Amino acid sequence: MEFAKRMERLGTETAFSVLAKAKALEARGREIIHLEIGEPDFATPSHIVEAGCRALRDGETHYTPTAGIPELRAAIAAEVARTRGIAVDPAQVVVTPGGKPIMFFAILALVDEGDEVLIPSPSFPIYESMVNFVGGRPVFVPLRQENEFRFDLDEFRAGLSECTTMVILNSPANPTGGVLTPEDSAGLAGILRERPDVFVLSDEIYSRMLYESPFTSIASEPDLGPDGRTIILDGFSKTYAMTGWRLGYGVMPVPLAEQMTKLQVNSNSCTNAATQYAGLEALAGPQDTVDRMLFEFRSRRDLIVSGLNELPGVECLIPQGAFYAFPRITGHPTDTLADLLLEEAGVACLSGTAFGHYGEGHLRFSYANSRKNISRALQRMDDVLSRTAKRRT
């Protein structure tokens, strides 16, 4: 078949490719420990599930307003205003089936062919994929382990050019677990104030997944809020273990919200009605399940980081957010090592190169799995890495 040339520019998520390989091995009788896929392994809280079921029973099975039901948009506006310390109008909110449409729609609406988009590297691969798809040019700013996977502000400023249309930020970050500090946010805001023509897409999908420090958003900085030129991307998938429900949202300037709504009309019409009512309950209902999930993730983080640092040739920082460890590995090309761990250890993980050039030398492990399985995975990896170290000597 002949496809449009633009399809050659479209990337993918390696996590799903590795998951498919792991499932194929399982089908042949292998036991695989899954540390590759980025979703909470917890059930959606029961009161949220019941709200979705109740909505179906009550007949919420039809189209909704394209930008979302008014009650949910108002609840999201209130939540974002409270957590970021800014004023938000429901008219600035667009509800989408998952968070990815906000990335896609923002880039479609704002990036013309030849425009440059500043992207952290390593980072979520769909940023680069979507910029390439629309004919834009990704410009990468490295995030290095030596700097706790935070921006070097001089490199950030140097990455901006007269062709820059958008900057993408992600904190807490996938795959590194790094976070923006208040000082980072202030420094980035100072640079961006010099470029009032540049939009900011701030991916904050892990905003509730923080272990020590409070959440910091660029949108809280003066002149950088969603009433001007920042697009906040957030959603329900990670916080409430609702990945399969597909419920995300963006908060942005009203004129852009109108354009994104138009893009949604032309693609998926609206977000599932019952899912939106489940999201309303997620925001309005008890938050104790979120706290318990975060407590468990912290315990798993400490377990996996401690274990990784005991493996030969492995050095791992303590992630400050999300649920990923991103250790540096010496002595192995990481693409080869990820395959080796899957084939010989039965441990599915991702090469850092799945997240861009600056991910070379790292592996990403999702610790969205039980402590028992994480311990077993560490033992299996120790066996494989010790054997390969002996072969080299």
N, C-alpha and C positions, 0 to 999 in steps of 0.2 A: 504494500500500500504506500501511496505517496502522502506525506503529511506536510502541513505548513512548516516553513523553515523555522518559525519561532519555537516549535516543539523541540528543536535541537538545543535550544538554550535553557530548557527547563530541567532542573535537577530533581533530587529526591531526598528522602530521609534514609540514611543507611540503617538506622535502628530497625526499620521494617524489613529491610533486606536480610539483616542478620537474624531477625526473628524468624523469617521464613526458612533460613538455613537450619536454625536450631529446631524448628518444628519438624523439618524433614529428617533430622537425626533422631528425634524422639519417635517419629513414625517407624524408624528402623530398630527401635528398642533401646536407644541410648537415653540415659537420664541426664537432663540438662538443667543447670541452675541459671535462671534468667536474671542477668544483671545488665541487660542491654536496653530494655524498653523504659521510657520515661513516663510512667503513670503510677499513682498510688495503688498499692495492693490491698487497700481497705475497701469495704463495701460502702456505697453511698449511705449516709445516715438514714435511719428508718423513717424519721419524720419528713424528710425530703422526698423519699420514695412514695410515701403515702400521699403527699401533696400532689405529686404527679399523677398517681392513680386516681385520686379524687377529682382532679381536673378532667381526666378522661371520662369518668363516670358522670360528671356534671355537664358533659357535652362540649368540652373545650377541644374540639376535634376539627376546627375550621381555620381558615386563614386568620392571621392577626394583622394589625398595622405593620407595615414593612419594617419600621425602625424598632418595633417591640411594643408590647402592651404598655399602656401608660403607667400602670402601677409598678411594673418592674423598672421602667426607665426612671421613675421618681425615686424608687428605693436605691437604685444604683447611684443616682446623682447624690443622694444623701450620704451613702456609704463612702463614695470617693471624696466628697467634701469633708467628711469627718476625718478620714484617715490621711488625707493630704493637706488638710488645713486650708482649703481653697473654696471659693464659691463655684458651684456647679448647677447649671439649669438642666432639667430633663431633656430639653431640646438639643443639648449637646451630646446625648447618649444614643448610640446605635447598637442594638442587640443583634448578635449574629450567631450562626450555628458553629460554635467553636471560636477560638481566638484567631486562627489563621486568616479568615476573611478580612479582619481588620488590617493585617499586614498587606494582603493582596489588594484590597480596595484603596488603602492609603497610597501604595506605590503606583497603582493604576491611575489614581486621580491627580498625583502630584509630580510624577517623574516622567519627563519626556525622553525621547531617544537622544542619547549622548549626555544626559544629565548625570552628575556624579552623586553617589550615595555613600556616606562614610559609615563603615560597618566594623564593629569590633571583631577580632579574630584571635582565638577560636570563638565561634558563636553558632547559634541555631542555623542550620544550612538553608532553610527556606528564605531567609533574608536575601542571600546572594542569588538564589534561584529566581526569585521574583523580580529582582532588579535586572538580571540578565534577560528575563522573559520579555520585559517591556522595552528592552533596548537601552537601558541605563548602564552606567559603568560603576561597579563596586570598587571602592577604595578602602583598603583594610588598615586598621590601626591595631597593632599587636597588643595582646594582653599576656604578660609574662609572669611566670611563677615567682620570679625574684621580686616582683612588685605586687604580690598577692593577687595577681590577675586583675589589677586595676589599671586604668589609663595612665600613661605618661602624658601629662597635659601639653608638653611641648610637641610631642608626636601627634597628638590630637589636633592641635592648632595647625601644624604643618600639613596635615591631611586635607584641610579645607582649601578649596580653590574657588575661583570665580564661577566654576561650573557646578559647585555643590548645591544641590536642591534639598537634600534631606540627610539627617544624621539619625542612626538607629542606636538606641541604648537598650540594655537588658540588665536589670538588677532586681532581685538576685538572678544570677546568670546560669544559663545552660550553655556549655557543659562544665564550667569551672567551679560553680558554687561561690564565686566572688560577688561582692556587693559594693555598691557605691556608698562611700562615707559622706557625712555632711560636708566635709572639706572638698571631696571630689565633686559633689553636686554643685557647690558654690563655684569651684574653679571652672567646671564645664559651662556653667551659666554665664560666668564672666566672659569666656571666649565667645559663646553663642550670641551674647548681646552685641558683639561687634558685627554680627552677621544676621540682621533682622529678617533677611530674605530666606533663611534656611529653616525648614520645618524639622521637628523632632518627633520621631516615633519611639515612644518609651514603652518597651515591652515589660510589663510588671505582673506577668501571670503568676510568679512565685512570691508575690508581695506578702503573703501570710506565712511563707516558709522561711522564717528567720530564727536563728538560734540564740544570738547574744544581743546584737545591736537593734535598735528600732529601725523601722522602714524609712528610707529616704527616697523621695521622688524629685526628679528635675522639675516636675510640674508645680512643685511647691515654691520654687524660686521666683522672685519678682520678675515680671515680664516674660516668664517662660510657661505660664499656665495654659490650660486648654481653651481659654477664652481668646488666646492669641495665636500660638503656632505649635503647641505640643499636642500630640495624639497619645492618650493613655490607652494601652492595650491591657486588658485584664479579663478574668473569667472565673468560671466555677470548677473547671476540670481538676486542678491540682488541690485547691483549698478544700473542696468538699468531696473529693474522690468521685467526680462526675464526668470522667473522660468520655464515656460512651453516650452521655446525654447530649453532647455537643452544644455547649452554651458559653458564649463569650460576649465581650462588648468592647466598644471603644468610646472614649470621651474626648471631644475635640471641638474646635470652633464650629459654630452653627452652620456657616456656609459650607464647610467641608462635610458636616453631618448630612446636609441635604444632598451633596454629591454621592456620598457613600450609600445613602438610602436609594438613590437612583441606580447605583451599581447592584445593590441587592435586589431591586425590582427586576433587573435584567438577568439575574443569575438564579437565586433560590426563592424569590418572592418574599419569604419571611422565615423566621425561626419557629420551630415546632411549638405549638401552643402549650401543650401539657408541660414540656420542658421549661417554658418560661414561668409557669406557675410553681414548678418545683424550685426554680431559682429564686423566686420571691420568698418562698418558705426558707430557703437556705440563708438568706440575708436576715429575715425577720425572726427566725427560730433560734433555739439554743446553739451556742458555739462551743459547748464542752467537747464535742467529738473532734473538732478542729484542734483544740488544745491537746487532747489525748494522742491524736495522730502525730502532732509535732513533737510531743514528748518521746514517742516511739522512734520517730525519725532521728532525733538527737542521739538516742541510745545506739541506734544502728550506725549512725555517722561515726561515733566514737569507736565502735567495734571495728568497722572496716578500715578506718584511717590507721588505727593502732596496728591492725593486722597487716595492712599493706606496707607500712614502714618497717616491718620485720622481714619482708621478703627480700631476696637478693636483687640488688640493682633497682630498687623501687624507693621513690621519695614522694611523699604525699602531704600537701598542706591540709589543714583542717578547713573544710568548706564552711562558710558563714551563712549560707542560705541554700534553698532548693534541696534536692536529695541526690546529688551526684558527687562522687569523688573523682578527681582528675589527676592521678599521679603521674610523675615523670618516670620513665623507664629507660635505663641505660643497657646497652649491649644487644638490643634487638630493634630492627625496624618494626614500628608499632603495627603496621598493616599485617605483617607476617605474624607478629606475636598474637594479635587478636584472633587470627585464624587458628594458630597453634593451641591457644587456650580453649577454643571451642572444640577442636578435633580431639585433642589429647586429654584435656582436663574436664571437658563437658561444662565449661563456664562461658556463657555468652556475654560479651562486652563489646565496646566499640573502640576502634582506633581513633585517636585524636584528630587524624586527618579527615575524618567524616565531618569535622566542624571547621575545616579550612586549613590553609598552609601552615599557620602558626600553631596548629595542634600537633604537628609532628613531634614525636618523642613522648607522647602522652597516650594513656588509655582512659576511657570514661566508663565508670561503673555506676549504675543506678542502684542505690541501696533501698529501693522499694521492694524489698523481699524480707523474709523473716530473718531474725538473728541466727537461728539454727542454720538456715541455708547459706547465709553470709559466712559463717564460721566454716562450713563444709567447703565453700568456694575458695576461701583463703588457704585451706589445707591442700586442696587439689592444685591450686596455683603454685604453692610452695614446692610441691612435688615436681611439677613440670619445670619451673624455673631453676630448681636445684639440679635437675638432670641436665638441662641445657647448659648450665654453668660448668658442670663437670666435663661435658663434651668439648667445650671451648678450651678447657685447660688440659 
